[in-house]
Amino acid sequence: MSDASGIEIATDVPRQVPLRRNRGFRMLWIGQLLSDTGTQISGIAYPLLILA
């Protein structure tokens, strides 16, 4: 499609979806959250294990 000046106009440009609705991005954040939680727990668990 083109307008009166002959410039092409894209009519079927995909709509941008917010990242919070992107399943892959959410899985990445959840995985990182679980990884960080495990790291923090091990920082507490190892000293307690040594004391035991």
mmCIF entry with sequence, helices, sheets and N, C-alpha, C, O atoms, coordinates in Angstrom:
data_MODEL
# 
_entry.id   MODEL 
# 
_entity.id                         1 
_entity.type                       polymer 
_entity.pdbx_number_of_molecules   1 
# 
_entity_poly.entity_id                      1 
_entity_poly.type                           'polypeptide(L)' 
_entity_poly.nstd_linkage                   no 
_entity_poly.nstd_monomer                   no 
_entity_poly.pdbx_seq_one_letter_code       MSDASGIEIATDVPRQVPLRRNRGFRMLWIGQLLSDTGTQISGIAYPLLILA 
_entity_poly.pdbx_seq_one_letter_code_can   MSDASGIEIATDVPRQVPLRRNRGFRMLWIGQLLSDTGTQISGIAYPLLILA 
_entity_poly.pdbx_strand_id                 A 
# 
loop_
_entity_poly_seq.entity_id 
_entity_poly_seq.num 
_entity_poly_seq.mon_id 
_entity_poly_seq.hetero 
1 1  MET n 
1 2  SER n 
1 3  ASP n 
1 4  ALA n 
1 5  SER n 
1 6  GLY n 
1 7  ILE n 
1 8  GLU n 
1 9  ILE n 
1 10 ALA n 
1 11 THR n 
1 12 ASP n 
1 13 VAL n 
1 14 PRO n 
1 15 ARG n 
1 16 GLN n 
1 17 VAL n 
1 18 PRO n 
1 19 LEU n 
1 20 ARG n 
1 21 ARG n 
1 22 ASN n 
1 23 ARG n 
1 24 GLY n 
1 25 PHE n 
1 26 ARG n 
1 27 MET n 
1 28 LEU n 
1 29 TRP n 
1 30 ILE n 
1 31 GLY n 
1 32 GLN n 
1 33 LEU n 
1 34 LEU n 
1 35 SER n 
1 36 ASP n 
1 37 THR n 
1 38 GLY n 
1 39 THR n 
1 40 GLN n 
1 41 ILE n 
1 42 SER n 
1 43 GLY n 
1 44 ILE n 
1 45 ALA n 
1 46 TYR n 
1 47 PRO n 
1 48 LEU n 
1 49 LEU n 
1 50 ILE n 
1 51 LEU n 
1 52 ALA n 
# 
_struct_asym.id          A 
_struct_asym.entity_id   1 
# 
loop_
_struct_conf.conf_type_id 
_struct_conf.id 
_struct_conf.pdbx_PDB_helix_id 
_struct_conf.beg_label_comp_id 
_struct_conf.beg_label_asym_id 
_struct_conf.beg_label_seq_id 
_struct_conf.pdbx_beg_PDB_ins_code 
_struct_conf.end_label_comp_id 
_struct_conf.end_label_asym_id 
_struct_conf.end_label_seq_id 
_struct_conf.pdbx_end_PDB_ins_code 
_struct_conf.beg_auth_comp_id 
_struct_conf.beg_auth_asym_id 
_struct_conf.beg_auth_seq_id 
_struct_conf.end_auth_comp_id 
_struct_conf.end_auth_asym_id 
_struct_conf.end_auth_seq_id 
_struct_conf.pdbx_PDB_helix_class 
_struct_conf.details 
_struct_conf.pdbx_PDB_helix_length 
HELX_P HELX_P1 AA1 LEU A 19 ? ARG A 21 ? LEU A 19 ARG A 21 5 ? 3  
HELX_P HELX_P2 AA2 ARG A 23 ? LEU A 51 ? ARG A 23 LEU A 51 1 ? 29 
# 
_struct_conf_type.id          HELX_P 
_struct_conf_type.criteria    ? 
_struct_conf_type.reference   ? 
# 
loop_
_atom_site.group_PDB 
_atom_site.id 
_atom_site.type_symbol 
_atom_site.label_atom_id 
_atom_site.label_alt_id 
_atom_site.label_comp_id 
_atom_site.label_asym_id 
_atom_site.label_entity_id 
_atom_site.label_seq_id 
_atom_site.pdbx_PDB_ins_code 
_atom_site.Cartn_x 
_atom_site.Cartn_y 
_atom_site.Cartn_z 
_atom_site.occupancy 
_atom_site.B_iso_or_equiv 
_atom_site.pdbx_formal_charge 
_atom_site.auth_seq_id 
_atom_site.auth_comp_id 
_atom_site.auth_asym_id 
_atom_site.auth_atom_id 
_atom_site.pdbx_PDB_model_num 
ATOM 1   N N  . MET A 1 1  ? 0.844  -1.175  0.000  1.00 0.00 ? 1  MET A N  1 
ATOM 2   C CA . MET A 1 1  ? 0.000  0.000   0.000  1.00 0.00 ? 1  MET A CA 1 
ATOM 3   C C  . MET A 1 1  ? 0.887  1.234   0.000  1.00 0.00 ? 1  MET A C  1 
ATOM 4   O O  . MET A 1 1  ? 1.934  1.237   0.646  1.00 0.00 ? 1  MET A O  1 
ATOM 5   N N  . SER A 1 2  ? 0.492  2.277   -0.706 1.00 0.00 ? 2  SER A N  1 
ATOM 6   C CA . SER A 1 2  ? 1.271  3.514   -0.725 1.00 0.00 ? 2  SER A CA 1 
ATOM 7   C C  . SER A 1 2  ? 0.319  4.688   -0.608 1.00 0.00 ? 2  SER A C  1 
ATOM 8   O O  . SER A 1 2  ? -0.848 4.605   -0.990 1.00 0.00 ? 2  SER A O  1 
ATOM 9   N N  . ASP A 1 3  ? 0.841  5.791   -0.068 1.00 0.00 ? 3  ASP A N  1 
ATOM 10  C CA . ASP A 1 3  ? 0.005  6.978   0.066  1.00 0.00 ? 3  ASP A CA 1 
ATOM 11  C C  . ASP A 1 3  ? 0.169  7.859   -1.171 1.00 0.00 ? 3  ASP A C  1 
ATOM 12  O O  . ASP A 1 3  ? 0.776  7.417   -2.147 1.00 0.00 ? 3  ASP A O  1 
ATOM 13  N N  . ALA A 1 4  ? -0.352 9.094   -1.167 1.00 0.00 ? 4  ALA A N  1 
ATOM 14  C CA . ALA A 1 4  ? -0.339 9.977   -2.331 1.00 0.00 ? 4  ALA A CA 1 
ATOM 15  C C  . ALA A 1 4  ? 1.075  10.354  -2.767 1.00 0.00 ? 4  ALA A C  1 
ATOM 16  O O  . ALA A 1 4  ? 1.299  10.619  -3.948 1.00 0.00 ? 4  ALA A O  1 
ATOM 17  N N  . SER A 1 5  ? 2.022  10.383  -1.848 1.00 0.00 ? 5  SER A N  1 
ATOM 18  C CA . SER A 1 5  ? 3.393  10.762  -2.214 1.00 0.00 ? 5  SER A CA 1 
ATOM 19  C C  . SER A 1 5  ? 4.190  9.581   -2.739 1.00 0.00 ? 5  SER A C  1 
ATOM 20  O O  . SER A 1 5  ? 5.346  9.750   -3.127 1.00 0.00 ? 5  SER A O  1 
ATOM 21  N N  . GLY A 1 6  ? 3.608  8.393   -2.761 1.00 0.00 ? 6  GLY A N  1 
ATOM 22  C CA . GLY A 1 6  ? 4.286  7.224   -3.285 1.00 0.00 ? 6  GLY A CA 1 
ATOM 23  C C  . GLY A 1 6  ? 5.121  6.487   -2.255 1.00 0.00 ? 6  GLY A C  1 
ATOM 24  O O  . GLY A 1 6  ? 5.864  5.569   -2.602 1.00 0.00 ? 6  GLY A O  1 
ATOM 25  N N  . ILE A 1 7  ? 5.010  6.877   -0.987 1.00 0.00 ? 7  ILE A N  1 
ATOM 26  C CA . ILE A 1 7  ? 5.762  6.220   0.088  1.00 0.00 ? 7  ILE A CA 1 
ATOM 27  C C  . ILE A 1 7  ? 5.021  4.965   0.516  1.00 0.00 ? 7  ILE A C  1 
ATOM 28  O O  . ILE A 1 7  ? 3.814  4.994   0.757  1.00 0.00 ? 7  ILE A O  1 
ATOM 29  N N  . GLU A 1 8  ? 5.754  3.866   0.609  1.00 0.00 ? 8  GLU A N  1 
ATOM 30  C CA . GLU A 1 8  ? 5.153  2.601   1.023  1.00 0.00 ? 8  GLU A CA 1 
ATOM 31  C C  . GLU A 1 8  ? 4.796  2.647   2.509  1.00 0.00 ? 8  GLU A C  1 
ATOM 32  O O  . GLU A 1 8  ? 5.582  3.119   3.331  1.00 0.00 ? 8  GLU A O  1 
ATOM 33  N N  . ILE A 1 9  ? 3.620  2.159   2.840  1.00 0.00 ? 9  ILE A N  1 
ATOM 34  C CA . ILE A 1 9  ? 3.162  2.093   4.229  1.00 0.00 ? 9  ILE A CA 1 
ATOM 35  C C  . ILE A 1 9  ? 2.906  0.630   4.570  1.00 0.00 ? 9  ILE A C  1 
ATOM 36  O O  . ILE A 1 9  ? 2.153  -0.054  3.876  1.00 0.00 ? 9  ILE A O  1 
ATOM 37  N N  . ALA A 1 10 ? 3.534  0.155   5.639  1.00 0.00 ? 10 ALA A N  1 
ATOM 38  C CA . ALA A 1 10 ? 3.333  -1.236  6.069  1.00 0.00 ? 10 ALA A CA 1 
ATOM 39  C C  . ALA A 1 10 ? 1.995  -1.335  6.792  1.00 0.00 ? 10 ALA A C  1 
ATOM 40  O O  . ALA A 1 10 ? 1.730  -0.592  7.736  1.00 0.00 ? 10 ALA A O  1 
ATOM 41  N N  . THR A 1 11 ? 1.161  -2.256  6.341  1.00 0.00 ? 11 THR A N  1 
ATOM 42  C CA . THR A 1 11 ? -0.162 -2.393  6.949  1.00 0.00 ? 11 THR A CA 1 
ATOM 43  C C  . THR A 1 11 ? -0.241 -3.544  7.939  1.00 0.00 ? 11 THR A C  1 
ATOM 44  O O  . THR A 1 11 ? -1.083 -3.524  8.838  1.00 0.00 ? 11 THR A O  1 
ATOM 45  N N  . ASP A 1 12 ? 0.625  -4.555  7.792  1.00 0.00 ? 12 ASP A N  1 
ATOM 46  C CA . ASP A 1 12 ? 0.555  -5.692  8.696  1.00 0.00 ? 12 ASP A CA 1 
ATOM 47  C C  . ASP A 1 12 ? 1.818  -5.791  9.553  1.00 0.00 ? 12 ASP A C  1 
ATOM 48  O O  . ASP A 1 12 ? 2.505  -6.812  9.555  1.00 0.00 ? 12 ASP A O  1 
ATOM 49  N N  . VAL A 1 13 ? 2.109  -4.711  10.280 1.00 0.00 ? 13 VAL A N  1 
ATOM 50  C CA . VAL A 1 13 ? 3.224  -4.699  11.216 1.00 0.00 ? 13 VAL A CA 1 
ATOM 51  C C  . VAL A 1 13 ? 2.759  -5.389  12.490 1.00 0.00 ? 13 VAL A C  1 
ATOM 52  O O  . VAL A 1 13 ? 1.711  -5.032  13.029 1.00 0.00 ? 13 VAL A O  1 
ATOM 53  N N  . PRO A 1 14 ? 3.517  -6.376  12.988 1.00 0.00 ? 14 PRO A N  1 
ATOM 54  C CA . PRO A 1 14 ? 3.078  -7.060  14.217 1.00 0.00 ? 14 PRO A CA 1 
ATOM 55  C C  . PRO A 1 14 ? 3.046  -6.112  15.412 1.00 0.00 ? 14 PRO A C  1 
ATOM 56  O O  . PRO A 1 14 ? 3.933  -5.278  15.592 1.00 0.00 ? 14 PRO A O  1 
ATOM 57  N N  . ARG A 1 15 ? 2.008  -6.261  16.214 1.00 0.00 ? 15 ARG A N  1 
ATOM 58  C CA . ARG A 1 15 ? 1.856  -5.442  17.411 1.00 0.00 ? 15 ARG A CA 1 
ATOM 59  C C  . ARG A 1 15 ? 2.860  -5.879  18.462 1.00 0.00 ? 15 ARG A C  1 
ATOM 60  O O  . ARG A 1 15 ? 3.076  -7.076  18.656 1.00 0.00 ? 15 ARG A O  1 
ATOM 61  N N  . GLN A 1 16 ? 3.476  -4.923  19.141 1.00 0.00 ? 16 GLN A N  1 
ATOM 62  C CA . GLN A 1 16 ? 4.434  -5.273  20.176 1.00 0.00 ? 16 GLN A CA 1 
ATOM 63  C C  . GLN A 1 16 ? 3.696  -5.690  21.440 1.00 0.00 ? 16 GLN A C  1 
ATOM 64  O O  . GLN A 1 16 ? 2.780  -5.010  21.903 1.00 0.00 ? 16 GLN A O  1 
ATOM 65  N N  . VAL A 1 17 ? 4.120  -6.830  21.988 1.00 0.00 ? 17 VAL A N  1 
ATOM 66  C CA . VAL A 1 17 ? 3.512  -7.371  23.205 1.00 0.00 ? 17 VAL A CA 1 
ATOM 67  C C  . VAL A 1 17 ? 4.415  -7.020  24.376 1.00 0.00 ? 17 VAL A C  1 
ATOM 68  O O  . VAL A 1 17 ? 5.631  -7.178  24.267 1.00 0.00 ? 17 VAL A O  1 
ATOM 69  N N  . PRO A 1 18 ? 3.864  -6.544  25.506 1.00 0.00 ? 18 PRO A N  1 
ATOM 70  C CA . PRO A 1 18 ? 4.708  -6.242  26.657 1.00 0.00 ? 18 PRO A CA 1 
ATOM 71  C C  . PRO A 1 18 ? 5.442  -7.488  27.144 1.00 0.00 ? 18 PRO A C  1 
ATOM 72  O O  . PRO A 1 18 ? 4.916  -8.597  27.049 1.00 0.00 ? 18 PRO A O  1 
ATOM 73  N N  . LEU A 1 19 ? 6.657  -7.309  27.666 1.00 0.00 ? 19 LEU A N  1 
ATOM 74  C CA . LEU A 1 19 ? 7.469  -8.443  28.104 1.00 0.00 ? 19 LEU A CA 1 
ATOM 75  C C  . LEU A 1 19 ? 6.793  -9.246  29.203 1.00 0.00 ? 19 LEU A C  1 
ATOM 76  O O  . LEU A 1 19 ? 6.993  -10.458 29.286 1.00 0.00 ? 19 LEU A O  1 
ATOM 77  N N  . ARG A 1 20 ? 5.998  -8.599  30.047 1.00 0.00 ? 20 ARG A N  1 
ATOM 78  C CA . ARG A 1 20 ? 5.353  -9.335  31.147 1.00 0.00 ? 20 ARG A CA 1 
ATOM 79  C C  . ARG A 1 20 ? 4.349  -10.361 30.622 1.00 0.00 ? 20 ARG A C  1 
ATOM 80  O O  . ARG A 1 20 ? 3.941  -11.252 31.368 1.00 0.00 ? 20 ARG A O  1 
ATOM 81  N N  . ARG A 1 21 ? 3.942  -10.254 29.354 1.00 0.00 ? 21 ARG A N  1 
ATOM 82  C CA . ARG A 1 21 ? 3.009  -11.221 28.774 1.00 0.00 ? 21 ARG A CA 1 
ATOM 83  C C  . ARG A 1 21 ? 3.715  -12.266 27.923 1.00 0.00 ? 21 ARG A C  1 
ATOM 84  O O  . ARG A 1 21 ? 3.076  -13.177 27.396 1.00 0.00 ? 21 ARG A O  1 
ATOM 85  N N  . ASN A 1 22 ? 5.038  -12.136 27.787 1.00 0.00 ? 22 ASN A N  1 
ATOM 86  C CA . ASN A 1 22 ? 5.819  -13.074 26.993 1.00 0.00 ? 22 ASN A CA 1 
ATOM 87  C C  . ASN A 1 22 ? 6.194  -14.267 27.867 1.00 0.00 ? 22 ASN A C  1 
ATOM 88  O O  . ASN A 1 22 ? 6.881  -14.107 28.876 1.00 0.00 ? 22 ASN A O  1 
ATOM 89  N N  . ARG A 1 23 ? 5.744  -15.465 27.482 1.00 0.00 ? 23 ARG A N  1 
ATOM 90  C CA . ARG A 1 23 ? 5.932  -16.657 28.305 1.00 0.00 ? 23 ARG A CA 1 
ATOM 91  C C  . ARG A 1 23 ? 7.411  -16.977 28.526 1.00 0.00 ? 23 ARG A C  1 
ATOM 92  O O  . ARG A 1 23 ? 7.811  -17.303 29.643 1.00 0.00 ? 23 ARG A O  1 
ATOM 93  N N  . GLY A 1 24 ? 8.213  -16.888 27.485 1.00 0.00 ? 24 GLY A N  1 
ATOM 94  C CA . GLY A 1 24 ? 9.641  -17.181 27.614 1.00 0.00 ? 24 GLY A CA 1 
ATOM 95  C C  . GLY A 1 24 ? 10.335 -16.237 28.577 1.00 0.00 ? 24 GLY A C  1 
ATOM 96  O O  . GLY A 1 24 ? 11.180 -16.659 29.367 1.00 0.00 ? 24 GLY A O  1 
ATOM 97  N N  . PHE A 1 25 ? 9.984  -14.968 28.514 1.00 0.00 ? 25 PHE A N  1 
ATOM 98  C CA . PHE A 1 25 ? 10.586 -13.970 29.412 1.00 0.00 ? 25 PHE A CA 1 
ATOM 99  C C  . PHE A 1 25 ? 10.187 -14.229 30.859 1.00 0.00 ? 25 PHE A C  1 
ATOM 100 O O  . PHE A 1 25 ? 11.008 -14.108 31.768 1.00 0.00 ? 25 PHE A O  1 
ATOM 101 N N  . ARG A 1 26 ? 8.907  -14.591 31.070 1.00 0.00 ? 26 ARG A N  1 
ATOM 102 C CA . ARG A 1 26 ? 8.457  -14.915 32.435 1.00 0.00 ? 26 ARG A CA 1 
ATOM 103 C C  . ARG A 1 26 ? 9.177  -16.141 32.979 1.00 0.00 ? 26 ARG A C  1 
ATOM 104 O O  . ARG A 1 26 ? 9.565  -16.163 34.147 1.00 0.00 ? 26 ARG A O  1 
ATOM 105 N N  . MET A 1 27 ? 9.361  -17.165 32.141 1.00 0.00 ? 27 MET A N  1 
ATOM 106 C CA . MET A 1 27 ? 10.075 -18.373 32.573 1.00 0.00 ? 27 MET A CA 1 
ATOM 107 C C  . MET A 1 27 ? 11.519 -18.051 32.930 1.00 0.00 ? 27 MET A C  1 
ATOM 108 O O  . MET A 1 27 ? 12.065 -18.613 33.879 1.00 0.00 ? 27 MET A O  1 
ATOM 109 N N  . LEU A 1 28 ? 12.144 -17.140 32.167 1.00 0.00 ? 28 LEU A N  1 
ATOM 110 C CA . LEU A 1 28 ? 13.507 -16.708 32.471 1.00 0.00 ? 28 LEU A CA 1 
ATOM 111 C C  . LEU A 1 28 ? 13.570 -16.058 33.849 1.00 0.00 ? 28 LEU A C  1 
ATOM 112 O O  . LEU A 1 28 ? 14.462 -16.368 34.639 1.00 0.00 ? 28 LEU A O  1 
ATOM 113 N N  . TRP A 1 29 ? 12.629 -15.157 34.144 1.00 0.00 ? 29 TRP A N  1 
ATOM 114 C CA . TRP A 1 29 ? 12.618 -14.466 35.435 1.00 0.00 ? 29 TRP A CA 1 
ATOM 115 C C  . TRP A 1 29 ? 12.329 -15.436 36.586 1.00 0.00 ? 29 TRP A C  1 
ATOM 116 O O  . TRP A 1 29 ? 12.947 -15.338 37.646 1.00 0.00 ? 29 TRP A O  1 
ATOM 117 N N  . ILE A 1 30 ? 11.406 -16.359 36.385 1.00 0.00 ? 30 ILE A N  1 
ATOM 118 C CA . ILE A 1 30 ? 11.092 -17.331 37.433 1.00 0.00 ? 30 ILE A CA 1 
ATOM 119 C C  . ILE A 1 30 ? 12.287 -18.227 37.693 1.00 0.00 ? 30 ILE A C  1 
ATOM 120 O O  . ILE A 1 30 ? 12.603 -18.522 38.846 1.00 0.00 ? 30 ILE A O  1 
ATOM 121 N N  . GLY A 1 31 ? 12.955 -18.664 36.635 1.00 0.00 ? 31 GLY A N  1 
ATOM 122 C CA . GLY A 1 31 ? 14.154 -19.490 36.788 1.00 0.00 ? 31 GLY A CA 1 
ATOM 123 C C  . GLY A 1 31 ? 15.253 -18.752 37.523 1.00 0.00 ? 31 GLY A C  1 
ATOM 124 O O  . GLY A 1 31 ? 15.929 -19.327 38.377 1.00 0.00 ? 31 GLY A O  1 
ATOM 125 N N  . GLN A 1 32 ? 15.437 -17.487 37.200 1.00 0.00 ? 32 GLN A N  1 
ATOM 126 C CA . GLN A 1 32 ? 16.463 -16.691 37.884 1.00 0.00 ? 32 GLN A CA 1 
ATOM 127 C C  . GLN A 1 32 ? 16.100 -16.488 39.352 1.00 0.00 ? 32 GLN A C  1 
ATOM 128 O O  . GLN A 1 32 ? 16.975 -16.520 40.218 1.00 0.00 ? 32 GLN A O  1 
ATOM 129 N N  . LEU A 1 33 ? 14.830 -16.282 39.633 1.00 0.00 ? 33 LEU A N  1 
ATOM 130 C CA . LEU A 1 33 ? 14.375 -16.127 41.014 1.00 0.00 ? 33 LEU A CA 1 
ATOM 131 C C  . LEU A 1 33 ? 14.657 -17.389 41.824 1.00 0.00 ? 33 LEU A C  1 
ATOM 132 O O  . LEU A 1 33 ? 15.153 -17.310 42.948 1.00 0.00 ? 33 LEU A O  1 
ATOM 133 N N  . LEU A 1 34 ? 14.342 -18.547 41.258 1.00 0.00 ? 34 LEU A N  1 
ATOM 134 C CA . LEU A 1 34 ? 14.585 -19.811 41.955 1.00 0.00 ? 34 LEU A CA 1 
ATOM 135 C C  . LEU A 1 34 ? 16.080 -20.050 42.164 1.00 0.00 ? 34 LEU A C  1 
ATOM 136 O O  . LEU A 1 34 ? 16.496 -20.537 43.215 1.00 0.00 ? 34 LEU A O  1 
ATOM 137 N N  . SER A 1 35 ? 16.874 -19.707 41.166 1.00 0.00 ? 35 SER A N  1 
ATOM 138 C CA . SER A 1 35 ? 18.318 -19.875 41.270 1.00 0.00 ? 35 SER A CA 1 
ATOM 139 C C  . SER A 1 35 ? 18.890 -18.989 42.380 1.00 0.00 ? 35 SER A C  1 
ATOM 140 O O  . SER A 1 35 ? 19.690 -19.446 43.197 1.00 0.00 ? 35 SER A O  1 
ATOM 141 N N  . ASP A 1 36 ? 18.478 -17.734 42.403 1.00 0.00 ? 36 ASP A N  1 
ATOM 142 C CA . ASP A 1 36 ? 18.966 -16.814 43.441 1.00 0.00 ? 36 ASP A CA 1 
ATOM 143 C C  . ASP A 1 36 ? 18.513 -17.253 44.835 1.00 0.00 ? 36 ASP A C  1 
ATOM 144 O O  . ASP A 1 36 ? 19.266 -17.136 45.802 1.00 0.00 ? 36 ASP A O  1 
ATOM 145 N N  . THR A 1 37 ? 17.281 -17.756 44.935 1.00 0.00 ? 37 THR A N  1 
ATOM 146 C CA . THR A 1 37 ? 16.788 -18.238 46.220 1.00 0.00 ? 37 THR A CA 1 
ATOM 147 C C  . THR A 1 37 ? 17.618 -19.418 46.705 1.00 0.00 ? 37 THR A C  1 
ATOM 148 O O  . THR A 1 37 ? 17.974 -19.482 47.882 1.00 0.00 ? 37 THR A O  1 
ATOM 149 N N  . GLY A 1 38 ? 17.929 -20.345 45.816 1.00 0.00 ? 38 GLY A N  1 
ATOM 150 C CA . GLY A 1 38 ? 18.761 -21.486 46.174 1.00 0.00 ? 38 GLY A CA 1 
ATOM 151 C C  . GLY A 1 38 ? 20.151 -21.068 46.611 1.00 0.00 ? 38 GLY A C  1 
ATOM 152 O O  . GLY A 1 38 ? 20.711 -21.639 47.547 1.00 0.00 ? 38 GLY A O  1 
ATOM 153 N N  . THR A 1 39 ? 20.708 -20.079 45.941 1.00 0.00 ? 39 THR A N  1 
ATOM 154 C CA . THR A 1 39 ? 22.032 -19.577 46.313 1.00 0.00 ? 39 THR A CA 1 
ATOM 155 C C  . THR A 1 39 ? 22.002 -18.967 47.716 1.00 0.00 ? 39 THR A C  1 
ATOM 156 O O  . THR A 1 39 ? 22.910 -19.197 48.515 1.00 0.00 ? 39 THR A O  1 
ATOM 157 N N  . GLN A 1 40 ? 20.969 -18.198 48.011 1.00 0.00 ? 40 GLN A N  1 
ATOM 158 C CA . GLN A 1 40 ? 20.855 -17.582 49.336 1.00 0.00 ? 40 GLN A CA 1 
ATOM 159 C C  . GLN A 1 40 ? 20.649 -18.630 50.425 1.00 0.00 ? 40 GLN A C  1 
ATOM 160 O O  . GLN A 1 40 ? 21.220 -18.513 51.509 1.00 0.00 ? 40 GLN A O  1 
ATOM 161 N N  . ILE A 1 41 ? 19.849 -19.640 50.151 1.00 0.00 ? 41 ILE A N  1 
ATOM 162 C CA . ILE A 1 41 ? 19.606 -20.701 51.131 1.00 0.00 ? 41 ILE A CA 1 
ATOM 163 C C  . ILE A 1 41 ? 20.888 -21.484 51.399 1.00 0.00 ? 41 ILE A C  1 
ATOM 164 O O  . ILE A 1 41 ? 21.168 -21.845 52.542 1.00 0.00 ? 41 ILE A O  1 
ATOM 165 N N  . SER A 1 42 ? 21.668 -21.747 50.348 1.00 0.00 ? 42 SER A N  1 
ATOM 166 C CA . SER A 1 42 ? 22.915 -22.497 50.563 1.00 0.00 ? 42 SER A CA 1 
ATOM 167 C C  . SER A 1 42 ? 23.906 -21.686 51.377 1.00 0.00 ? 42 SER A C  1 
ATOM 168 O O  . SER A 1 42 ? 24.728 -22.257 52.095 1.00 0.00 ? 42 SER A O  1 
ATOM 169 N N  . GLY A 1 43 ? 23.844 -20.360 51.279 1.00 0.00 ? 43 GLY A N  1 
ATOM 170 C CA . GLY A 1 43 ? 24.711 -19.517 52.101 1.00 0.00 ? 43 GLY A CA 1 
ATOM 171 C C  . GLY A 1 43 ? 24.409 -19.660 53.584 1.00 0.00 ? 43 GLY A C  1 
ATOM 172 O O  . GLY A 1 43 ? 25.284 -19.421 54.417 1.00 0.00 ? 43 GLY A O  1 
ATOM 173 N N  . ILE A 1 44 ? 23.206 -20.040 53.921 1.00 0.00 ? 44 ILE A N  1 
ATOM 174 C CA . ILE A 1 44 ? 22.820 -20.277 55.316 1.00 0.00 ? 44 ILE A CA 1 
ATOM 175 C C  . ILE A 1 44 ? 23.019 -21.744 55.687 1.00 0.00 ? 44 ILE A C  1 
ATOM 176 O O  . ILE A 1 44 ? 23.456 -22.051 56.796 1.00 0.00 ? 44 ILE A O  1 
ATOM 177 N N  . ALA A 1 45 ? 22.702 -22.642 54.771 1.00 0.00 ? 45 ALA A N  1 
ATOM 178 C CA . ALA A 1 45 ? 22.708 -24.073 55.065 1.00 0.00 ? 45 ALA A CA 1 
ATOM 179 C C  . ALA A 1 45 ? 24.119 -24.627 55.279 1.00 0.00 ? 45 ALA A C  1 
ATOM 180 O O  . ALA A 1 45 ? 24.322 -25.440 56.181 1.00 0.00 ? 45 ALA A O  1 
ATOM 181 N N  . TYR A 1 46 ? 25.091 -24.210 54.477 1.00 0.00 ? 46 TYR A N  1 
ATOM 182 C CA . TYR A 1 46 ? 26.442 -24.761 54.613 1.00 0.00 ? 46 TYR A CA 1 
ATOM 183 C C  . TYR A 1 46 ? 27.087 -24.450 55.963 1.00 0.00 ? 46 TYR A C  1 
ATOM 184 O O  . TYR A 1 46 ? 27.652 -25.356 56.576 1.00 0.00 ? 46 TYR A O  1 
ATOM 185 N N  . PRO A 1 47 ? 27.029 -23.218 56.449 1.00 0.00 ? 47 PRO A N  1 
ATOM 186 C CA . PRO A 1 47 ? 27.587 -22.977 57.789 1.00 0.00 ? 47 PRO A CA 1 
ATOM 187 C C  . PRO A 1 47 ? 26.870 -23.789 58.886 1.00 0.00 ? 47 PRO A C  1 
ATOM 188 O O  . PRO A 1 47 ? 27.509 -24.262 59.826 1.00 0.00 ? 47 PRO A O  1 
ATOM 189 N N  . LEU A 1 48 ? 25.536 -23.947 58.761 1.00 0.00 ? 48 LEU A N  1 
ATOM 190 C CA . LEU A 1 48 ? 24.810 -24.742 59.736 1.00 0.00 ? 48 LEU A CA 1 
ATOM 191 C C  . LEU A 1 48 ? 25.225 -26.213 59.657 1.00 0.00 ? 48 LEU A C  1 
ATOM 192 O O  . LEU A 1 48 ? 25.310 -26.888 60.684 1.00 0.00 ? 48 LEU A O  1 
ATOM 193 N N  . LEU A 1 49 ? 25.480 -26.705 58.464 1.00 0.00 ? 49 LEU A N  1 
ATOM 194 C CA . LEU A 1 49 ? 25.937 -28.069 58.278 1.00 0.00 ? 49 LEU A CA 1 
ATOM 195 C C  . LEU A 1 49 ? 27.306 -28.286 58.898 1.00 0.00 ? 49 LEU A C  1 
ATOM 196 O O  . LEU A 1 49 ? 27.566 -29.329 59.497 1.00 0.00 ? 49 LEU A O  1 
ATOM 197 N N  . ILE A 1 50 ? 28.178 -27.300 58.753 1.00 0.00 ? 50 ILE A N  1 
ATOM 198 C CA . ILE A 1 50 ? 29.518 -27.397 59.346 1.00 0.00 ? 50 ILE A CA 1 
ATOM 199 C C  . ILE A 1 50 ? 29.426 -27.397 60.877 1.00 0.00 ? 50 ILE A C  1 
ATOM 200 O O  . ILE A 1 50 ? 30.157 -28.128 61.546 1.00 0.00 ? 50 ILE A O  1 
ATOM 201 N N  . LEU A 1 51 ? 28.532 -26.582 61.422 1.00 0.00 ? 51 LEU A N  1 
ATOM 202 C CA . LEU A 1 51 ? 28.365 -26.534 62.878 1.00 0.00 ? 51 LEU A CA 1 
ATOM 203 C C  . LEU A 1 51 ? 27.812 -27.848 63.416 1.00 0.00 ? 51 LEU A C  1 
ATOM 204 O O  . LEU A 1 51 ? 28.145 -28.251 64.530 1.00 0.00 ? 51 LEU A O  1 
ATOM 205 N N  . ALA A 1 52 ? 26.985 -28.506 62.647 1.00 0.00 ? 52 ALA A N  1 
ATOM 206 C CA . ALA A 1 52 ? 26.389 -29.772 63.095 1.00 0.00 ? 52 ALA A CA 1 
ATOM 207 C C  . ALA A 1 52 ? 27.460 -30.840 63.102 1.00 0.00 ? 52 ALA A C  1 
ATOM 208 O O  . ALA A 1 52 ? 27.183 -31.989 63.447 1.00 0.00 ? 52 ALA A O  1 
# 
